[in-house]
Amino acid sequence: MRPGSGSGAGPTDVTDPGQLRQIFGSFATGITVVTVGGDAPHGMTANSFASVSLDPPLVLVCVADDALMHKVLEAADHFGISILAAGQDQVARHFSDGSRPQGLRQFDAVRWRPGPATGAPLIDDALAHLECAMWRRYDGGDHTIFLGEVVRMRRRPDQDALLFAGGRYARLAPHRREAVA
């Protein structure tokens, strides 16, 4: 194929937030619930999550500056990450619903337990849990990038992750084992 012969649409306006959201949303991600414990526990669905470093073990989550979770994380020393398993889309929807109850009552709709290292709520049946100590915070435009150092982790074997792409939840298609010659 020669340069410029692609079949895609032409360029879009990078100043249009709707078009940006649509382009960014075409990248498939996993889904997490970020939580903070303490006197006013809070949870939030987040797909802006990534591993950063193995040594030290660091992860990041990006949170909009106007989100309640932003204020909660700014005051937190620790947080939890529940990486949701396929089939937990109702959990993701719950923690993205701005009309859910606040404080501890928002966790009444899900099964959870406090993290042994941080006390942050961890969602039962999640694919994996990470408990983190707040490490750094960085400006990221209209978001803040929160980096956490992993202090405890757990993973359930033989589970698939809940995915999000194109504005909808998805799961990996079953895969066939390849024959070994």
C-alpha positions as CSV (number, residue, x, y, z in Angstrom):
1,M,0.0,0.0,0.0
2,R,1.3,3.4,-0.8
3,P,1.2,6.3,1.7
4,G,-2.0,8.2,1.8
5,S,-4.1,5.5,0.3
6,G,-5.9,4.4,3.4
7,S,-9.7,4.1,3.4
8,G,-10.3,6.0,6.7
9,A,-12.3,9.2,7.0
10,G,-10.5,12.5,6.9
11,P,-9.0,14.3,9.9
12,T,-11.3,15.5,12.6
13,D,-11.3,18.7,14.7
14,V,-9.0,18.1,17.8
15,T,-10.7,21.0,19.6
16,D,-14.1,19.2,19.5
17,P,-14.5,17.3,22.8
18,G,-17.2,15.0,21.3
19,Q,-14.9,13.9,18.5
20,L,-12.0,13.5,20.9
21,R,-14.1,11.3,23.2
22,Q,-15.2,9.2,20.2
23,I,-11.6,8.7,19.0
24,F,-10.3,7.9,22.5
25,G,-13.2,5.5,23.0
26,S,-12.1,3.4,20.1
27,F,-9.2,2.1,22.2
28,A,-10.3,-1.0,24.1
29,T,-9.5,-0.9,27.8
30,G,-10.1,-2.9,30.9
31,I,-12.4,-1.5,33.6
32,T,-11.5,-0.9,37.2
33,V,-13.3,0.4,40.3
34,V,-11.0,2.8,42.2
35,T,-11.8,3.0,45.9
36,V,-10.8,4.9,49.0
37,G,-11.7,3.7,52.5
38,G,-11.7,5.6,55.8
39,D,-14.5,7.7,57.3
40,A,-16.0,8.6,54.0
41,P,-15.4,5.7,51.6
42,H,-15.9,6.3,47.9
43,G,-15.7,4.3,44.7
44,M,-15.5,5.3,41.0
45,T,-15.4,3.3,37.7
46,A,-12.3,4.1,35.8
47,N,-10.8,2.9,32.5
48,S,-7.9,5.4,32.6
49,F,-5.7,2.9,34.5
50,A,-2.3,1.5,33.6
51,S,0.7,-0.2,34.9
52,V,3.7,2.1,35.1
53,S,6.7,0.3,36.6
54,L,7.8,-3.1,38.0
55,D,10.5,-1.6,40.3
56,P,9.0,0.0,42.2
57,P,5.6,-1.5,41.4
58,L,3.6,1.5,40.2
59,V,0.2,2.0,38.7
60,L,-1.7,5.1,37.6
61,V,-5.3,6.2,37.4
62,C,-6.4,9.4,35.8
63,V,-9.3,11.3,37.4
64,A,-11.2,14.3,36.1
65,D,-10.5,17.4,38.2
66,D,-14.2,18.0,38.8
67,A,-15.0,14.5,39.9
68,L,-15.7,13.8,43.6
69,M,-13.1,11.0,43.5
70,H,-10.5,13.7,42.7
71,K,-11.2,15.4,46.0
72,V,-11.2,12.1,47.8
73,L,-7.9,10.9,46.3
74,E,-6.2,14.3,47.0
75,A,-6.8,13.7,50.7
76,A,-6.0,9.9,50.6
77,D,-2.8,8.1,51.6
78,H,-4.0,4.8,50.1
79,F,-6.4,3.6,47.5
80,G,-7.6,0.3,46.1
81,I,-8.1,-0.9,42.5
82,S,-10.5,-3.7,41.6
83,I,-9.9,-4.9,38.1
84,L,-13.3,-6.1,37.0
85,A,-13.9,-9.5,35.6
86,A,-16.1,-10.3,32.5
87,G,-19.7,-10.3,33.7
88,Q,-19.2,-7.4,36.2
89,D,-20.6,-4.7,33.9
90,Q,-23.4,-4.0,36.5
91,V,-20.7,-3.2,39.0
92,A,-19.0,-0.8,36.5
93,R,-22.4,0.9,35.8
94,H,-23.1,1.3,39.5
95,F,-19.9,3.1,40.3
96,S,-20.3,5.3,37.2
97,D,-23.8,6.4,38.2
98,G,-23.7,9.8,39.7
99,S,-27.1,9.3,41.4
100,R,-25.9,6.4,43.6
101,P,-25.8,6.9,47.4
102,Q,-22.6,8.5,48.8
103,G,-20.3,7.2,51.5
104,L,-20.5,3.7,52.7
105,R,-24.1,3.2,51.4
106,Q,-22.8,3.2,47.8
107,F,-21.2,-0.2,48.5
108,D,-24.5,-1.7,49.6
109,A,-25.2,-2.7,46.0
110,V,-22.1,-4.9,45.7
111,R,-20.3,-7.5,47.6
112,W,-16.9,-6.2,48.9
113,R,-14.4,-6.4,51.7
114,P,-11.9,-4.0,53.1
115,G,-8.4,-4.5,51.8
116,P,-6.1,-6.0,54.5
117,A,-3.3,-3.6,53.8
118,T,-5.1,-0.3,53.3
119,G,-8.8,-0.7,54.3
120,A,-9.9,0.4,50.9
121,P,-13.0,-1.4,49.7
122,L,-12.2,-4.2,47.2
123,I,-15.0,-5.6,45.0
124,D,-15.6,-9.4,45.4
125,D,-15.2,-11.6,42.4
126,A,-13.0,-9.0,40.6
127,L,-10.3,-10.4,38.3
128,A,-7.6,-8.7,40.5
129,H,-7.1,-6.4,43.4
130,L,-4.3,-3.9,44.0
131,E,-3.8,-2.0,47.2
132,C,-1.7,1.1,46.7
133,A,0.1,3.8,48.8
134,M,-0.2,7.2,47.1
135,W,3.1,7.8,45.5
136,R,2.8,11.0,43.3
137,R,0.3,13.3,41.6
138,Y,0.7,15.0,38.3
139,D,-1.3,17.6,36.3
140,G,-2.8,16.0,33.2
141,G,-4.9,18.9,31.7
142,D,-8.5,18.5,33.0
143,H,-7.4,15.4,34.9
144,T,-4.9,14.5,37.6
145,I,-2.7,11.5,37.2
146,F,-2.5,9.7,40.5
147,L,0.4,7.2,40.8
148,G,0.2,4.5,43.5
149,E,2.9,2.1,44.7
150,V,1.4,-1.4,44.9
151,V,1.7,-2.7,48.5
152,R,-0.5,-5.8,48.1
153,M,-2.1,-7.6,45.2
154,R,-4.2,-10.6,44.4
155,R,-5.4,-12.2,41.2
156,R,-8.1,-14.8,40.5
157,P,-6.9,-17.5,38.1
158,D,-8.7,-18.4,34.9
159,Q,-10.8,-15.3,34.6
160,D,-11.2,-12.9,31.8
161,A,-11.3,-9.1,32.1
162,L,-14.3,-6.9,31.5
163,L,-13.5,-4.6,28.5
164,F,-14.9,-1.3,27.3
165,A,-14.6,0.0,23.7
166,G,-16.8,2.1,21.5
167,G,-19.1,3.1,24.4
168,R,-20.0,-0.4,25.4
169,Y,-18.9,-3.3,27.6
170,A,-17.4,-6.4,26.1
171,R,-15.5,-9.5,26.8
172,L,-12.8,-11.4,24.9
173,A,-14.1,-14.0,22.5
174,P,-13.3,-17.6,23.6
175,H,-10.0,-18.6,22.2
176,R,-9.0,-21.9,20.8
177,R,-5.8,-23.6,21.9
178,E,-3.4,-23.8,19.0
179,A,-2.0,-27.2,18.2
180,V,1.6,-27.7,19.1
181,A,3.7,-29.4,16.4
